[in-house]
């Protein structure tokens, strides 16, 4: 491990909201350098916490979704996920997002840990979960701005899809790699 006792935190003096973009806010942070004591502007994206959940069927298939992503302008292969609503527990959000986006449900949700989506610009956390013994119990219930299609993928194919880039969403990949590591350790 690297010695970091010389690294000191910056002191945030002021945060000003620049834009409210529905699922996140753009803010300017004025922070003071611990080395020079000079103030500098930084731009942060403030958002509610997020969840990702890996639903796994009794047949050891990962319940994935395909959906169009506006940033990349491509159809992406992912796992269910989304925003944690105000006052909602992350595990409840994971269960809700799984059901809405896939129609699958389970009572066996286990945390895979918490990730920082991008500490350079995001202020929120990503809570990751695995949902074992997930079964179809309802129709997909997307909002009017999303459309998902379920694709069941055998667990043994997931690492190949990650390495090949078929699954290229960084936060989805991080969640899946955590699960694969956990399964390998057990």
N, C-alpha and C positions, 0 to 999 in steps of 0.2 A: 504494500500500500504506500502511496506517496505521502510525504509529509506536507500538510497544508496549513501549518500554523501561521504562515506568512500571508495567507489569503484572508482578507477582512471583508465583511459585508459593506455594501454601499448603504447610505442612509437616504431613505425616500422622504423627500420634503413635501411634495404635492402631487396629487393625481387629478387630472382633468379629463372628463369624458369628452371624446371628440365625435363619436358616432355610436348610435344604437342600431345594430344590424340584426335584431330579433334574437338570434341564437348566440350572439356574442356582442360585446361592446369594445370599441377601440378607445384606448386611453393613452394619454401622454403622462409619463411619470418623470418628474424632475428629481433626480437623485444626485447625491454628493459623493464624489470619489473619496475613499479612505486614504488614498495616497497623495492626491493633489489638493483635496478639499474644494475642488471646483465642481460646480453643478452642471449636469448634462441631461439632455432630454432622452428618454427611451419610450418606445411604443409597445404597449401590452394589449393582448386580447384577453378580456375577462369573459368568462363563460361559467355556466353551471358545471358541476362535475359531470363526467361521462361514465358510461358503463359499456363493456363488451362482455358477451357471454358466449361460451362454446357449448351448444347443446349437443349431447352425444346420445344416440339411440341405444336401445338394448342390443342391437346388432353391431355396435361399435362403429357407427357411421356418424360423421360430423354433419349437423344440419347447417348448411351454408345458404347464403342468399346471393342472388345476382341482382344488382340494381344500377341504374344510371347515376353517375356522379358528375355534377356540374363543373367542378374544378378541373378535372381531367378530361371532361367530355367523353368519357368511356364507360362501358358497362364493367362493373367491378365485381369480383368474387370475394365475398366477405362473410363474417359471422354477424349475428344480430347485435345491435348496440344503439346507443343514443344518449339523450340528456337525462340527468336525474332531475326530476321536478322539484320545485321548492318544497322543503319539508319532507321529501321522500327519502327513505333509506336506500342506499345503493343496491342492496340485494333485491329489494322490491322493484326497483327500476329495471334491474337485469331480467327479472321474471316477466315484467310487463312488456319490455322491448322484445324479448324472445317470443312471447305469445302474439304480440301485434304483428311482427315482421315474418313469423314462420308458421304460426298456428300450433307450435309445439310448446309443451309445458312439462314441468317436473317439480317435485318438492325437494330435490336433492341438489341444491345450489351450494357450491363451495368456492370460497375466495381463492383466486390465484395471485392476489396481491394488488398493489396500487402502483401505477406508473405516472410519471409526469409527461404529458403529451409532447411538450417542447418547452423546456424551462427558459429558453431565450425570449419567448414571446407570449406563452400561455400562463395563466395564473391558476388553472384548475388541475384536478386530478382525474385519472382514468382508473376506475375500479374494474378489475377483471375477474371473471367467474367461469367455472365449468358447471354445466347442468347435466348430470348423469341420468340415464334412463329417461331421456326426453321422448315424449310420445305426442303424436298429432291429436289435438283435442278440439280445435276450432279452425275456422277459415282465417286466412291472413286478413288483418285489419289495418291496412295502411292509411295514412292521412292522404289528403288530396294532392300533396306535393311529393309523394314517394310511391314507388311501385317496386315490390320485391317478388322474386320467384325463388322457391326453395330448390336446392340441389343437395342431395345426400351424397357425401363423399366418404369412402372407407378411410378410417383413421390412418391406415398404413400408406395412403397416398398423400397425406397432408404435407409431409416434409418435402416431397418431390414438387408439389405445387408451390411451396414457399421458395425453394431453391430456383425453380424455373422462372419465377416472377409471375406466374398465373395469379397467385395471391400476392398483390404488391402494396396494399394499404398498410403502411408502417405500423399503425397501432393494432391492427388485426394480426399482422405477422408477429409482433411482440407478444400478444396474448397467446397465439397458437404455439410459439416457441416455448413459452413458459409451461403450457400444458404438456407439450412433448417432453420437456425436461423432467417435469414431475412424474410422468408416466414411466420414463426411462429409469428414474431413481427408485421407483417402487417395485 
